[in-house]
Amino acid sequence: MTIDELNEQVLGGEFDEFVRVCEARQHKALAAIADAIVAKSGIRLVLVAGCSSAGKTTTAKRLCTQLRVDGVYALHLSTDDYFKGDRHYPKNPDGTPDYEHVDCVDRVRLAADLNALLAGQAVPAHRFDFITKAPFDDPATVRRVPKGGVIVLEGIHSLNPLLTELVPDEVKYRIFVEPQSRLEVFAFTRLSPPENRLYRRMVRDNQFRKTHPVETLRLWPLVLAGEKKWIDPFRANADVEFDSSLDYEMAVLKPYILGLLELVRLRQPDNFPVVNSCEFFRLIETAAPTAVPGDSILRETIGGSQLVY
């Protein structure tokens, strides 16, 4: 899809229908994955992994819904709930916490909870408070997986064998999530997955964490380095890949991202990738977010989701 074709959809009076088609394409793909999981006898643990801002959480939650359509109970768990906290994280050479390291996750507690749940036992919800940076148990929420049910575990390290080494491989089904945009930035040159994810992350960080875009961009090389070390080596183990891109999303992201890019440009006028990104978004017509469904992956970025995260 070219920028001109995207603009035609925005200006042509049928943008809402275009959004519905894009979203339906994803629902259809998730339904096919759910059918494949159910058809493969003995699956108890579905692992959903992907890089930063790929849309893993929404994908996992919507997959749970599709599995329930197929008559299979599905419990969603996030590895984020098993973070240890800053004091216990591995350190980068400069002494700062290495947030991309697999040892940020309390693998002992996660393994204990997974095995208990797969055995049909009740387990209090384990959570992580991103304000206090500390894990805690929520006794008011008890989790249980009935016979024949599955656990859908999502997180950047979900495909790393270390995370679920105590669970037999034959009961696992692995999914890798990545936005594979079809939007052409230049002739025959598509928006790359890292670019797509960076735009999402800049908006998400600003929307929910009040992070200045300069800081998001400063950390991005570290994020990519961590992905290369901790995520990419296990991508080949996936049973299936899920494309989390939406053909319309750049038109909706434009009013969110362009102002953030301009803030960076004011501080770093010689940052040519940012300058180019500003010019890229100026070529795109703006679309209102009102057409974006409440369960869309894009809501994970811009807010207003009907899903509980």
VOGU-3710 file (C-alpha; in Angstrom, 3 decimals, decimal comma):
1> mtidelneqv> 0,000/0,000/0,000  1,361/3,417/-0,952  0,891/6,617/1,032  -1,364/7,901/-1,758  -3,566/4,801/-1,437  -3,772/5,258/2,322  -4,710/8,907/1,854  -7,446/7,913/-0,585  -8,934/5,673/2,104  -8,836/8,508/4,646
11> lggefdefvr> -10,339/11,108/2,306  -12,672/8,879/0,315  -15,493/8,726/2,846  -15,154/5,010/3,607  -12,390/5,068/6,198  -14,560/3,371/8,835  -15,130/0,441/6,478  -11,402/0,290/5,707  -10,682/0,054/9,431  -13,240/-2,741/9,824
21> vcearqhkal> -11,651/-4,719/6,992  -8,165/-4,350/8,494  -9,395/-5,436/11,923  -11,398/-8,339/10,476  -8,271/-9,575/8,704  -6,520/-9,825/12,065  -9,495/-11,520/13,716  -9,543/-14,078/10,917  -5,824/-14,784/11,347  -6,225/-15,217/15,116
31> aaiadaivak> -9,205/-17,509/14,593  -7,061/-19,694/12,324  -4,324/-19,851/14,978  -6,873/-20,805/17,639  -8,229/-23,554/15,380  -4,677/-24,871/14,858  -4,064/-24,951/18,616  -7,274/-26,861/19,264  -6,541/-29,278/16,419  -3,122/-30,111/17,884
41> sgirlvlvag> -3,827/-32,599/20,662  -2,388/-32,010/24,124  -1,561/-28,287/23,957  -1,743/-26,734/27,438  0,625/-23,754/27,207  0,488/-21,170/24,409  3,531/-18,893/24,339  3,151/-15,458/22,732  6,379/-13,505/22,200  7,498/-10,492/20,215
51> cssagkttta> 9,587/-7,378/20,452  8,673/-4,123/22,165  5,356/-2,578/21,029  4,523/-5,482/18,745  1,056/-5,786/20,302  1,637/-8,966/22,302  -0,811/-8,268/25,118  -3,810/-7,473/22,926  -2,940/-10,393/20,657  -2,874/-12,754/23,654
61> krlctqlrvd> -6,157/-11,450/25,039  -7,927/-11,707/21,700  -6,492/-15,200/21,167  -8,018/-16,227/24,502  -11,389/-15,090/23,165  -10,937/-17,081/19,964  -9,995/-20,182/21,937  -13,152/-19,809/24,011  -15,128/-19,591/20,770  -13,667/-23,031/20,027
71> gvyalhlstd> -14,846/-24,271/23,412  -11,452/-24,160/25,155  -10,991/-22,192/28,382  -7,937/-19,919/28,124  -6,213/-18,052/30,968  -4,034/-15,077/30,033  -0,796/-14,542/31,963  1,867/-11,897/31,385  5,552/-12,311/32,187  5,474/-8,605/33,169
81> dyfkgdrhyp> 3,620/-9,686/36,315  6,671/-11,720/37,293  9,266/-8,947/37,161  11,583/-8,979/40,181  12,055/-5,229/40,620  14,973/-2,877/39,945  17,090/-4,033/42,914  17,201/-7,563/41,545  17,757/-6,875/37,849  21,022/-7,597/36,024
91> knpdgtpdye> 23,050/-4,470/35,314  24,359/-2,878/32,149  28,078/-1,965/32,037  27,189/1,560/33,191  25,385/0,208/36,269  21,828/0,859/35,065  19,249/-1,958/35,157  19,209/-4,203/32,079  15,456/-4,364/31,508  15,813/-6,649/28,472
101> hvdcvdrvrl> 17,565/-9,500/30,354  15,641/-12,740/30,884  16,667/-12,706/34,550  14,394/-9,704/35,110  11,658/-12,332/35,328  11,218/-14,401/38,487  11,511/-17,710/36,674  11,242/-19,796/39,859  7,902/-18,288/40,858  6,610/-18,373/37,275
111> aadlnallag> 7,483/-22,068/36,935  5,776/-22,873/40,244  2,600/-21,046/39,214  2,533/-22,630/35,752  2,934/-26,148/37,099  0,289/-25,589/39,783  -2,186/-24,181/37,278  -1,562/-26,980/34,783  -2,200/-29,449/37,608  -5,601/-27,866/38,225
121> qavpahrfdf> -4,646/-26,092/41,436  -5,829/-22,624/42,487  -3,135/-19,942/42,473  -3,362/-16,352/43,801  -2,635/-13,807/41,091  0,960/-12,579/41,091  1,350/-8,987/39,948  3,934/-6,238/39,551  3,379/-2,651/40,665  5,062/-0,398/38,103
131> itkapfddpa> 4,799/2,553/40,490  6,578/1,004/43,473  8,629/-1,321/41,203  7,787/-4,305/43,377  5,968/-7,645/42,895  3,067/-8,702/45,105  0,389/-11,383/45,443  -3,260/-10,452/44,975  -5,184/-12,892/47,208  -8,475/-11,366/46,071
141> tvrrvpkggv> -7,883/-12,813/42,601  -7,519/-16,579/42,414  -6,631/-18,243/39,128  -7,489/-21,776/38,098  -7,356/-23,645/34,777  -10,057/-26,316/34,379  -9,365/-29,684/32,796  -8,776/-29,243/29,092  -8,015/-25,536/29,486  -4,868/-23,746/28,338
151> ivlegihsln> -2,625/-20,948/29,589  -1,695/-18,152/27,182  1,598/-16,685/28,440  2,809/-13,506/26,734  5,954/-11,459/27,085  9,169/-10,640/25,274  10,887/-13,757/26,682  8,048/-16,232/26,237  9,844/-18,225/23,529  13,066/-18,450/25,550
161> plltelvpde> 13,313/-22,094/26,714  14,711/-20,939/30,073  11,369/-19,387/30,956  9,336/-22,606/30,719  12,020/-25,293/30,924  10,054/-27,280/33,527  7,037/-27,616/31,202  7,271/-30,413/28,572  7,747/-29,137/25,015  4,965/-31,346/23,648
171> vkyrifvepq> 2,295/-29,296/25,454  3,548/-25,940/24,109  2,443/-23,920/21,091  4,624/-20,929/20,164  3,554/-17,674/18,470  5,771/-14,781/17,410  4,085/-11,385/16,991  5,473/-8,635/14,759  3,974/-5,777/12,730  4,801/-6,432/9,060
181> srlevfaftr> 3,548/-3,178/7,572  2,649/-3,051/3,886  2,944/0,744/3,776  5,543/1,962/1,271  7,619/4,860/2,562  9,369/5,140/-0,794  8,911/3,128/-3,989  9,152/-0,562/-3,088  10,513/0,312/0,372  8,124/-0,585/3,149
191> lsppenrlyr> 7,940/0,746/6,683  10,177/-1,639/8,617  8,979/-3,532/11,711  11,389/-1,647/14,032  10,191/1,717/12,648  6,560/0,671/13,086  7,226/-0,416/16,653  9,224/2,711/17,502  6,354/4,984/16,444  3,972/2,932/18,581
201> rmvrdnqfrk> 6,358/2,989/21,530  6,924/6,752/21,392  3,177/7,332/21,551  2,576/4,681/24,210  5,437/5,896/26,432  4,149/9,452/26,251  0,498/8,494/26,723  0,882/6,137/29,680  4,293/6,822/31,200  4,671/10,544/30,417
211> thpvetlrlw> 8,083/9,768/28,928  9,628/12,509/26,810  10,235/11,301/23,231  13,920/12,201/23,516  14,209/9,644/26,321  12,344/6,982/24,324  14,721/7,527/21,412  17,748/7,446/23,723  16,743/4,047/25,061  15,692/2,583/21,719
221> plvlagekkw> 19,177/1,320/20,682  19,396/-0,531/24,012  15,970/-2,045/23,373  17,030/-3,227/19,916  20,282/-4,648/21,283  18,346/-6,544/23,936  15,939/-7,898/21,329  18,814/-9,126/19,193  20,263/-10,961/22,190  17,170/-12,219/23,997
231> idpfranadv> 14,350/-12,482/21,447  15,623/-12,967/17,895  17,490/-16,244/18,608  14,216/-17,972/19,546  12,012/-16,626/16,769  12,715/-19,657/14,588  11,134/-21,867/17,263  7,695/-20,345/16,676  4,955/-22,574/15,294  3,390/-19,550/13,619
241> efdssldyem> 3,985/-15,809/13,160  1,210/-13,265/13,565  1,250/-9,950/11,693  0,087/-7,271/14,143  0,270/-4,346/11,707  -2,804/-2,437/10,590  -2,832/-0,789/7,177  -4,578/2,281/8,567  -2,573/2,863/11,745  -0,132/5,535/10,561
251> avlkpyilgl> -3,040/7,819/9,631  -4,418/7,470/13,183  -0,999/7,760/14,837  -0,112/10,960/12,931  -1,660/13,499/15,360  -0,046/11,683/18,290  3,426/11,132/16,862  4,081/14,231/14,771  4,093/16,565/17,773  6,460/14,221/19,624
261> lelvrlrqpd> 8,827/14,109/16,666  8,794/17,894/16,473  9,763/18,093/20,150  12,800/15,958/19,380  13,576/18,007/16,294  13,639/21,208/18,354  16,296/19,735/20,653  18,152/17,804/17,969  17,828/19,678/14,665  20,543/17,521/13,084
271> nfpvvnscef> 18,827/14,233/13,930  18,161/13,271/10,313  16,102/10,103/11,023  13,715/12,256/13,066  13,638/14,941/10,364  12,810/12,268/7,781  10,096/10,841/10,030  8,521/14,285/10,352  8,429/14,611/6,568  7,015/11,092/6,253
281> frlietaapt> 4,077/11,838/8,551  3,394/15,172/6,864  2,655/13,213/3,682  -0,070/11,212/5,444  -3,609/12,485/5,878  -4,878/12,509/9,470  -7,598/10,085/10,532  -9,605/10,398/13,741  -9,218/7,557/16,283  -12,993/7,237/16,694
291> avpgdsilre> -13,138/4,479/14,071  -10,621/2,306/15,958  -12,435/-0,558/17,752  -12,097/-0,892/21,505  -10,300/-4,234/21,236  -7,862/-3,120/18,519  -4,130/-3,662/18,920  -3,775/0,062/18,212  -5,680/0,848/21,427  -2,706/-0,609/23,297
301> tiggsqlvy> -0,806/2,419/21,954  -3,284/5,293/21,879  -5,480/4,298/24,822  -9,221/3,825/25,127  -9,121/0,026/25,032  -12,108/-1,941/26,266  -9,668/-4,676/27,321  -8,233/-4,744/30,833  -4,416/-4,652/30,870
//
